[in-house]
Amino acid sequence: MPLSDGERANLAGPRPGDVKPTGPAQNRRVYSCLGCEMSKAAAGPHHCIGTGYLVSEIVFRRLHTLCVSNGGTLSLAELESFRSKFLNGFSSGFELFEKVHQHCMDASACSVETPFSRDKILATLLRKVGEQSASHAFALQTTQLGQAWTHRFFESFAGYVRQHICKDADRRLINVYADAATLPKMQLSTDVLLKLDAVSCILRECIEAFAPPEPRVGLVCDYVNRTSARQEGIGGAHIMKVTEDQVRTFLRLLPQELMIRAGARPPFQPSRAP
């Protein structure tokens, strides 16, 4: 049962020079991992979810057509015949499956991080709504140690949130992420996820627990420093470690930046803490 021209088009995505569809027709086009430039896409299982969604759409669309042609019913024998023909027809789409495989491999190369994996998604989104707050509060570390330190800090901060603030944040974020990956033409990024109400709600729940920040300043400081000491094998005073004053400033600014990011307001400009 070879793929139809329309199904091939859905798998292959838009070709150079194609007019981008708008309106309902655009909404009906099923997202696939070939429907966007994977070299520019964030790595993650949403590419596979999108491909699975597409294949499911093809199966049910063909079953619907077959059922209509048979007067609204299908026998077990007819279903088995459909299954056999459909699977045997996969060879007609082999070139397309190769492209799916190659694009997914490119996006998931070992040198590319997977920001939306189960153990990364919370840190990824917290960094998206808090990086400028961190750059201001931890200016010494971010200036001297750069993006690598910022990455490690938000992983540690996410660990504290996960253990002490919102223990199911990862699961809830992954559920939203997986649902979004099945939406037609959804090209996922941190910016796109942040615009989803469910994601904003989860992040607010995580961050608003630090208002006012004082009761948790020492706890967060200790957690981040212990994590750094364990991971980097450092002891005593070290530039990688944070102070309570720095953490206090960060926790004071973080809810403000979240409100700005979630509300799509102008870029965040933190004022200096007194």
N, C-alpha and C positions, 0 to 999 in steps of 0.2 A: 504494500500500500504506500506508494511514493508520496512524498510531501507535495502539496499543491504549491503553485506559484505564490499565493498569498501567504502560506505558512513559511515558505522560504524567505519571503520578504520580512516577515515578523522576526524570524531568527536572525537574519542578516542585519536588520536595522536600516537606517537611512543610508542611501548611497550619495557620494559627492554630487552636488548639483540638484538633488531632490528638493522640491518645495516642501518646507516643513508644514505638516497638516495642523489645522487649528480646529477648535470646537469639539463636538462629540466624537468625530472621527479620530482625533488625536487621543482622546481619552480611552478609546477602545483599543488602541494599539498596545499590545502586551509588552511589558518591560522584559528585556532579555539582556544577558551580559554582553551581547554584541550590539546593543542599541545605543551605546555610548563609547567614547574613546577610553578604553580601559587603561591606557598608559597614564591617563590623568586622573583615574578614579582611585578612591581609597580602597585598599585591600580589605577583604572580609568575605564572610559567607553569604552576603547579600547577593553576590553574583550568582552563586549556585541556587539560592532561593528563587531568584528571578528566572533562571533557566527552568527550574522545576515547575514554577507557575506557568510558564509558557507551554511546556509539554502537557501539563494537565489541561490547559485550555484547548489545545489541539485535540486531545483525546475526547473530551466532553463535547466539543463542537462536532466532531465526526460521529460520535454516538447519537447526538441529537438528530443529525441529518439522516442517519440510518434508521432511527426509530420513526421519524416522520415518514420516510419512504415505505416503512412496513406497517403503516396504519396506526402507529402509536404504541406498539409493543415489540419486545425483542425476546426471543427464546434463548435458553441457555446455549443451545447449539450455535445460534447466530452471534451471541456474545463471544463464544470461543473462537468462531471463525474470524470475527473482527479483531480479536486479540492477536491471532496468528498472523493475519495480514498486516496489521499495524507493526508488529515487531519485525516481521520479515522485510518491511519497507524501510527500516532504519538505514539500510545501506545507501538508499537514494539520497540521504542527507549527510553522508559521511564527511564530505568536505566541510559542511557547516559545523558538525560536531568537533572536527579538528580545530576550527576557528574558535569555538567555545573553549575548548581545552587550552589553546595557546593563549588566549586573552586572559583566562583565569590564572594560568601559570604566571603570566607576566605581572598581573596585579598582585599575586601572592608570592612573588619571588622572596627568597630568604633575606634579601637586603631591604625588603619593604615591610614595615611594621603593620600589624593588623589592629587598628585603633578601636574597632568595634567588637573585638573578641570578648568573651565573658569576663575575663579578668582585667580588661583594659577599658571597657566602655565608660565606666564611671569616672576614671581618671581623665580620659579623653575629654569628656563633657565638662568636668569641673575645671579643667585647664582652659577650655574654650571660654568659660564665663568668668575666669578668675586670673588669667595670665597677666593682665595689666596691673591688677592689684598686687600680684606677687612680684612683678618687676619693680614696683614702687616700694613695697615693704621690705623686700630682700634684695635691694639694689646692690649691696656688696657681693652677694653670691652670684646674682645674674650677670653682673658686669665682669667679674673675675672668672667665673666658671661656665657661663653661657647656657645654651639651651639644654645641654645634658643635665645640668643641675636642676633646671626648671622641670624637666621631665621626671626626674627622680623625686622631686618634692611633691608633685601632684600625685604620683603613684603612692607615696607615703601618706599624704593627706587623704586620698581616697580609701586607703586601708583603715585609717582612723574612722572615717565616716561609715565605712562598711561594718566595722566591728561595734561601734558605740552609738551611732546616730540612726542609720537606716539600713538594717541588716538585709533587707530584700531589695535594695536599690538596683543591684546588678540584674537580678532576675526580671524585675519590672522593666528596666531599660532594654534588656534583650528582647522581651516580648514586644515592646513598641517597635524596636528596630526590625524584628522579623516581620511584623505586620506591614511596616512601611516598605520593606523590600519587595512585597508582592504587588504593590500599586503600579499601575501602568506608567512607564517612563520615569519612575522614581530613580533619580541619580543621587544616591545617598552621600551626604557629607555632614560634617559637624554643624555647619550652618543650616542645612535642611532639617536635621533632627532637632535642633534647638528651636525651630519654629513650630514644632508639634506641641500642642497643648499638654499632652501626657508627659512629655519629656520635661517641659518647663515646670510642671507640677511636682515631679519627682525631685528635680534639682532644688526647687524652693524648699521642699520638705527637708532636704539635706542641709541646706545653707542657713535657713531661718532658725535652726536649732542653736546657732552660734550668736544669736542676738538675745541679750547682750553677750559679748564675747568673753568677759572676764572669768566666768566660772570654768571655762574650758581652755583658757590660754595655756596654763601650765601643763595640762594633760596633752594637748596637741603638740606643744614644744617637746615634751619628753618622748612622745611617740615618734615624731619625725626624727629626732636625734638618735634614738635607739635604733631605728630602722637604718639610718645612715651608717651608724657605727657597725652594725651587723653586716650590712651589704658591702661596705667599703673597707672594713677591717681597720677602723680608726678608733683611737681612744684619746681622752682628754680634749682640750680645746682644739678646734679645727675650723677652717673657713667654711666647710660644708655644713656645719651645724648652725642652727638658728637660735635666736634669743627670744625671750618672752616678749620683749618690746616689739620685735619684728612680727611675731605671730599676732600680737594684739592689733597692730596696724593692719595686717592682712585680713584678719577676721572682721575688723571694722569696715574695711573697704569692700569686701567680697559681696555682701548683700546689695550694695549700691551698684556694683558692676553687673550683677545678675539682672537687676531690674532694667538696666540700660540695654543689655544684650537681648533680653527676652522681649523688650518693648521696641526693639529696632530703633533706638534713639541715636543721637550723634555719638562719635567715638568717646570712650571713657577718658576723662582727664582727672586723675586723683589729686586731691589737695593734700598738702603736707599735714601730717598729724601734729597736733601741738606737742 
